[in-house]
């Protein structure tokens, strides 16, 4: 006997119209041919007006400062450990909103992380809960010295200084802001909860959880395979490709995902520069029988070789 069974999950349902609005915002920074399947979408609390302890200072990022600079978040990078290195840039913030709840004002942001080969480990660390803490990089030039519960604080307030504002948001090991962090991640537009699964009455709760996990895991595998194939230029119709791969077993999908990921990594590391040892060329054995060359002749040959390489 087959019954309808409702099972709760921690994943949030993302409506298709919301996906479309998010994609329009993302396309302000990315190519319009990209789809939600190309990105992991991360939602975060970037800052609050609660006390932040940094380098021995107790800071309060005021509601007024957040309100003035909330729009500055859009377009700023999502980094790792406040690094200025390009390789540590994970994604970009495309949406920011000022929220006041229970006497706390905070900025909620949404960022996209491209599902590139180099980003897969970071996406998995967030998805599995290993990386949840975030920290805000910002500049300020005006503050007020206040006391909160008898303890001295520095309250950051808005100013007319053009250098003030948001620089970036970073994933960090230990955050200065205890209330800041990742609140959700969706690996693609298809990461939706399975709130109903068909099962018979003899299946245990563990069996149901295994079915639920297996179905979600296969969906993630399909998303990755289609995204990697698109990056390699193997498919153009991503929906058609995804529909085709739903017929494959998870084991076949896992093998294909690994093969595509290795290909992407090789392509990214491929060295396209030409390296030439000019001295070795000038000292080649085939030239030993020729009359000794003057320093000017050798210099001219080196110049000719360099011009040939550039052309």
C-alpha positions, 0 to 999 in steps of 0.5 A, a space after each residue: 500500500 502506498 501512502 502520501 508521507 509529508 516530511 519536513 526539511 531544513 531547506 527553504 523553498 525558493 519560488 520561481 519568480 524569486 529566482 527570476 528576480 535574483 537572476 536579473 540582479 546577478 546579470 548586472 554583474 555577470 553575462 546574461 547567458 548565465 542561469 541560476 544553475 551556474 551559481 550557489 546563492 548565499 544569504 548572510 547577515 553582514 553586520 548588526 548594531 550589536 557590540 563588535 569587539 575588534 583589536 580590543 575596541 568595542 565598536 557599534 556600527 550604528 543604524 544610521 551608518 548602516 542605513 546610509 551605506 546599505 546600497 554600498 553592499 551591492 557589487 562588493 566582493 565576497 572574499 575569504 579572510 579579508 584577503 586582497 588577493 584575486 584568488 581569494 575572491 569567491 563571489 559578489 554581493 547582488 542584493 542588500 536590505 536593512 532589517 530591524 527586528 527585536 531592537 536590532 538593526 542589521 544588513 541582510 545580503 545575498 551573494 552569488 558564488 560561481 560554480 567554478 572548479 576552484 570554488 567547489 570546496 568553498 561551496 561544500 564547506 558552506 553547505 556542510 556548515 563548516 564555514 558559516 561565520 562572516 566579517 565586514 570590511 568597511 571604513 569610517 572616519 566619524 564616531 562617538 564615544 559612548 558607554 553601554 552598561 558602563 563600558 566605553 564603546 565607539 559608535 560608528 556614525 555616518 559622515 560626508 567623507 567619500 572614503 567611508 563605506 563598505 569594502 567587502 564581506 569575508 568568510 572568516 574563522 572567528 568573527 568579530 560580530 557574533 550575530 553575523 553569518 551565513 543563514 542559507 545556501 542554495 546550490 542552484 535554482 533546483 535546490 527545493 525541499 522535497 516536502 512529500 515523498 511516496 513510501 509504504 507503511 513499512 519504511 522506517 524513519 531512517 529509510 525515509 531520510 535515506 530516500 530524501 537524501 538520495 533524491 536531493 543528492 542526485 539533483 545536486 549531481 545533475 546540477 554540477 554535471 550540467 554546469 561543468 558541461 556548459 563551462 566546457 561548451 559541451 551543452 547549450 540547452 541546459 534544461 534539456 541536458 538536465 532532463 536527460 541526466 535524470 535517467 542516469 544512476 547517481 553512480 554514473 553521474 558521480 563518475 561524469 562529474 569527477 571527469 568533468 571537474 578534472 578537465 576544468 581544473 586542467 584547463 584552468 592551470 594550462 600555461 599558454 605562455 611560450 618560454 625560450 632559452 635564448 642562450 641554449 638556442 645560440 649555443 646549439 651544436 648545429 652552429 659549432 662548425 660555423 665561424 665564431 660570432 662577434 658579440 654584436 652578431 650574437 646580440 642581433 640574433 637574440 633580438 631576431 629570436 625575440 621578435 620572432 616569438 612576439 610575432 
